């Protein structure tokens, strides 16, 4: 019993410390103070919320960055999902040696330092731009490639175990019953590996939403930023951090992000718990 | 041409070759050439003769070691308690420990900086401490997740047998729990060590630019058009990555990202 109390205390204490910075930041979303400080008045106010939804330059910058971040995350994760799933299915039927080669290449972006991934891509884009295409390549497309490189191995690795668990005859059975290969894949194979695809997609989204280094190195003009270099939430905040001018409007935004993530996490937990109870798809 | 399932791997393989293999080849090429493109060991020489570079590498190794150890020390009991039905039956609690991963990490770093600043630890007076705290904050969930996934599979009867046969709690820990958790520990180390060494944002933001890690070094060299020097440092990192890939061979697929 004592052990249990101690364990619980430890868990909740660490949890509290882990969330303290975010919670403090959120607490100061309701203050009109420029700087977060524990001495001095708190000055309760909704002015930061008003500012975040106003037409000021900062508010526009924040929403542009937010929009770009989401657009890039969705598109790059979808590409990773399709390419990575096809890759996992195809590789599953390759000869042992070729399979090993693909798996090795898949491990590289996972183990590699992000800055090396970013640098190597940039070096290649500059190289191609200087010697072959004779024009600057950095744009939305290079950024997209960077994000797909980051996330595609995780789709592959999440789909692969589902293929191992799948009944190997299901695809042939579908073909024998007259399905085209395309249809057999979509109707017979995909449902079997859907949970792996879903986890891979979620991880891809996470990595893309979070990314700073690859974005900073590979971005060019485009998307909501127009003719300027694409700003994502990460690059926007990092630039403001450097200038020692992190907009206070980010505090209410943090509150919204926090609530959104919390809702998503709780929703998924409940969904999973529900399915576990029904005894289906324990693997999600 | 008759359709075969293995053809589906072609776009994936082409993508990886074009955007993973070839770029890394280019980095190695730049690490061992000079500005004119001729074979040269100048970048290597610059790297090994300049004391500043060694300092960057040593500080990075040191902070990576400390952050990894701290994360393991804090995260190991958490993962153990979370995975043990005796202490925790709440799946949501597990998710709460992982959840910070899904909040933008630059935003989290900003929050950490704000609070450290408010209690008087800032990049000006304690750059190393501030950076270390920032690293632990950021990487703790990445340590807890693989440890937790491994600990769910702990063989409880072995642990009990150990205790029944007269092992004291310390012995049970070192002879049964720790060896069984090794895959998770290795996975956790690979998820923190190299990323901490090569991180850019956290050290930059929390030390106010006073601490340069390998990541900052590569970034700076690149920003100043010192491609060859930057590439050589990247090459050094690649060797470390290769070592860590070799050390974790065959382990990671089960323990990495296993929650979803």
Interface residues (C-beta under 8 A of the other chain):
Chain A: X4 X7 X8 X10 X11 X14 X15 X18 X19 X20 X21 X22 X24 X25 X36 X37 X38 X69 X83 X84 X86 X87 X88 X89 X90 X91 X92 X93 X94 X102 X105 X106 X107 X108 X109 X110 X111 X112 X113 X114 X115 X116 X117 X119 X120 X121 X122 X123 X124 X127 X145 X148 X149 X152 X154 X156 X157 X158 X160 X161 X171 X181 X185 X198 X199 X202 X203 X206 X209 X210 X212 X213 X217 X233 X234 X237 X238 X241 X242 X246 X250 X254 X257 X258 X261 X262 X264 X265 X266 X268 X269 X272 X273 X284
Chain B: X3 X4 X5 X6 X7 X8 X9 X10 X11 X12 X13 X15 X16 X17 X19 X20 X21 X22 X23 X24 X26 X27 X30 X74 X77 X78 X81 X82 X86 X87 X88 X91 X92 X93 X95 X96 X97 X99 X100 X101 X102 X103 X104 X105 X106 X107 X108 X109 X110 X111 X112 X113 X114 X115 X117 X118 X119 X137 X140 X190 X194 X195 X197 X198 X200 X201 X204 X205 X214 X215 X218 X219 X222 X227 X230 X231 X234 X237 X238 X241 X244 X245 X248 X252 X253 X256 X257 X260
